[in-house]
Amino acid sequence: MVRKSVVVELESGLQARPAADFVKKANQYAAELFIEKDTKRINAKSIMGLMSLAIASGDQIELIADGSDDQTAVDELIAFISDKK
């Protein structure tokens, strides 16, 4: 299991298009993936769950992964949300 805390640096946060792209990327991995914000935990492969967190630029979240490719999944998803496009 891998658990990392990260600050979202995407200008628009994880809203609309970036959220859809994040979920698409998350679904490429076999590992179970979760995002925690404050006290709420959602499945990172669920667009509705992700949208319910209303993650804005500058928010701190926890990425949690458990499975055969958990480290790769967390590293690549962190790279995605750390990209200041």
C-alpha positions in Angstrom: 0.0 0.0 0.0 1.2 3.5 -0.9 -0.1 6.7 0.7 1.1 10.2 -0.3 0.0 13.7 0.5 0.1 16.2 -2.3 -1.0 19.8 -3.1 -3.1 20.1 -6.3 -1.3 22.6 -8.6 -3.5 22.4 -11.6 -4.8 25.9 -12.3 -8.5 24.7 -12.4 -8.0 22.0 -9.8 -9.7 18.7 -10.5 -12.9 20.1 -12.0 -14.6 19.1 -15.3 -11.9 18.2 -18.0 -9.0 17.7 -15.6 -11.2 15.5 -13.4 -12.2 13.4 -16.4 -8.6 13.1 -17.5 -7.5 12.1 -14.0 -10.2 9.3 -13.8 -9.2 8.1 -17.2 -5.6 7.8 -16.1 -6.5 6.2 -12.8 -8.5 3.5 -14.6 -5.3 2.4 -16.4 -4.0 0.8 -13.2 -4.9 -2.4 -11.6 -4.4 -1.0 -8.1 -7.3 0.2 -6.0 -7.0 4.0 -5.9 -8.6 6.4 -3.4 -8.4 10.1 -2.7 -8.9 11.6 0.7 -9.7 15.3 1.3 -10.5 16.4 4.8 -12.5 13.5 6.2 -14.0 12.2 2.9 -12.6 9.3 1.0 -13.6 8.4 -2.6 -12.7 5.9 -5.3 -10.3 7.8 -7.6 -11.7 5.8 -10.5 -15.1 7.4 -10.1 -15.8 10.7 -11.8 -18.9 11.3 -9.6 -16.8 10.7 -6.5 -14.0 12.9 -7.6 -16.4 15.8 -8.6 -18.1 15.5 -5.1 -14.8 16.5 -3.5 -14.7 19.8 -5.4 -10.9 19.8 -5.4 -9.5 23.3 -6.2 -6.0 24.5 -7.0 -4.0 24.6 -3.8 -6.0 21.9 -2.0 -4.1 19.2 -0.2 -5.3 15.7 -0.8 -4.0 12.1 0.0 -3.6 9.6 -2.7 -3.9 6.0 -1.6 -3.2 3.0 -3.7 -3.1 -0.7 -3.0 -2.3 -3.3 -5.6 0.4 -4.7 -7.9 1.1 -1.3 -9.6 0.4 1.0 -6.6 3.7 2.9 -6.6 3.6 3.6 -10.3 -0.1 4.7 -10.1 0.6 7.1 -7.3 3.7 8.6 -8.9 2.0 9.2 -12.3 -1.2 10.6 -10.8 0.9 13.0 -8.6 2.8 14.1 -11.7 -0.6 14.7 -13.4 -2.0 16.9 -10.6 1.4 18.7 -10.1 1.5 19.9 -13.7 0.9 23.7 -13.8 -0.6 23.8 -17.2 
